Amino acid sequence: MKKVVVIGGGYGGLRAIEALHKYRDIEITLIDKNPYHYLQTEAYGYIAGQFDVHQVAIDLKNWCDGFKERVTFLHKEATSISFEEKSVQAEDETLSYDYLILATGARTHFFSFIEGLREHSYGVKDLQRAYKFRVEFEKLIYKTLREEEACKEGPLNIAIGGAGLSGVEVAAEMAYVLESYSKTIGDTAKEIQIYLIDASETILPGMGRYSIEKTKRRLESLGVRILTGTFISALDASHICFKNGEKLPYSFMIFTGGIQAAALNDTIENEKNRIGQLVPSTELNIHGRKEVFAIGDCVEIKDREGRVLPPTAQIAEKSAEYVAKTIRQRIDGVESRPFDASVSGVFIALGGTYAVGEMFRYIKVKGYVAYLLKKAITHAYYLGLRLRINTGFKNRNR
Ligand SMILES: Cc1cc2nc3c(=O)[nH]c(=O)nc-3n(C[C@H](O)[C@H](O)[C@H](O)COP(=O)(O)OP(=O)(O)OC[C@H]3O[C@@H](n4cnc5c(N)ncnc54)[C@H](O)[C@@H]3O)c2cc1C
């Protein structure tokens, strides 16, 4: 029996386990500091009150039990790795491995040059924060409903720092909710203003022109105020200060402007990039070890032309599938090929039943069709998780 330890039950970790569990000569342990898998890609809908918690959190114990005793779950934080002894320290427990997969993801990066950013804003890369924003958003809506002159109690501006994929999705969904609510609870909901702020000259920096233009148009039609080329210099409890000297009063700020690799990377000696991601070999090995792999957001992944790919769930899953196959090949003594990463397409949810997407470079879609395609991808992913947890739940309660 070969022991595979996977650190991190995110998109990459779970996909690696799905691909590895079919081999009868492999036993797998999943370690995660949280008891659940958080579907970050659905955070926008959760914050805006469109999805409930069961649609963004999946119990990892039930999920692992879905593999009928072939996968063990350890709810602990991995604190260090001994590459020489081939073991992982997870709080008070030591686990030995034959193969190790690091899939610890990334966290929000609060730039130190923006004074007060860390103290007065939060990211959406963990469920507790997303929940906090959901509550804040609901509170603001309630406030406009209750107060005739809601502004008297403070600003009704929501700021989103960072106009990348996650920023635009969160902005669009909240704006869509406010627009829909104005039909039911009245126009006061429209008093809440959403500001999408980015230092780049454009929203969705690095993405295709089609996605950028269609997304911009959609955000504007939803009433989102887009401030591109705008530098935030400081934040206090009530105001955002811009480099040009202007100030914006705000109620709360969601920061999606940058990420850095998970903290476990800090304990690992390996080449890293400026956001702390591990720079791996072409076969996704780190620390010069053929039995240690890193996948997903915690590692820098390049495409065939050597361009660094933006961290996405899609790349986390592709790298996971590659590593599972490579582990099989290593056990069998078969040569493996380098990882060949490519992005198949990106779909952006833009409020309600509207989305924009680009696939395989040439296919471009918007509106309801794009929404249906995005939903189909999400639904297939969610269904796979549900089938596992249903089996796990049944096994446990037999
Ligand atoms: C709002 C939002 C929208 C997004 N939309 C899209 C989208 O539409 N399409 C897309 O492809 N991507 C999207 N992404 C990006 C995508 O969510 C990430 O790229 C993806 O989650 C990366 O997967 P991962 O497995 O590397 O890490 P994660 O999914 O972040 O999982 C990492 C796991 O490791 C665990 N962990 C970390 N450190 C430790 C430790 N020391 N010990 C134990 N466990 C640990 C964490 O608890 C977590 O469960 C979006 C992200 C956000 C925030």
The ligand as an ORCA input file, in Angstrom:
! r2SCAN-3c Opt
* xyz 0 1
  C     -15.297     35.238     -5.337
  C     -14.451     34.286     -6.143
  C     -14.896     33.885     -7.413
  C     -14.126     33.008     -8.172
  N     -14.613     32.600     -9.390
  C     -13.922     31.681    -10.105
  C     -14.464     31.180    -11.326
  O     -15.536     31.595    -11.782
  N     -13.740     30.236    -12.002
  C     -12.555     29.736    -11.531
  O     -11.973     28.846    -12.167
  N     -12.015     30.210    -10.356
  C     -12.663     31.161     -9.647
  N     -12.144     31.625     -8.461
  C     -10.803     31.158     -8.018
  C     -10.886     29.794     -7.329
  O     -11.817     29.796     -6.293
  C      -9.515     29.385     -6.792
  O      -8.578     29.484     -7.829
  C      -9.563     27.953     -6.251
  O     -10.310     27.942     -5.059
  C      -8.166     27.388     -6.009
  O      -8.285     26.068     -5.570
  P      -7.199     25.417     -4.583
  O      -7.576     23.986     -4.418
  O      -5.835     25.722     -5.045
  O      -7.360     26.190     -3.206
  P      -8.639     26.406     -2.293
  O      -9.893     26.100     -3.008
  O      -8.474     27.774     -1.728
  O      -8.462     25.332     -1.133
  C      -7.376     25.364     -0.247
  C      -7.724     24.508      0.952
  O      -6.554     24.331      1.749
  C      -6.889     24.444      3.117
  N      -5.656     24.809      3.832
  C      -4.865     25.901      3.640
  N      -3.790     25.857      4.446
  C      -3.896     24.710      5.153
  C      -3.082     24.081      6.140
  N      -1.919     24.624      6.550
  N      -3.504     22.912      6.683
  C      -4.661     22.338      6.284
  N      -5.464     22.883      5.350
  C      -5.081     24.042      4.787
  C      -7.992     25.496      3.150
  O      -8.776     25.390      4.320
  C      -8.770     25.131      1.867
  O      -9.796     24.208      2.132
  C     -12.877     32.519     -7.668
  C     -12.434     32.931     -6.402
  C     -13.192     33.807     -5.640
  C     -12.683     34.224     -4.285
*
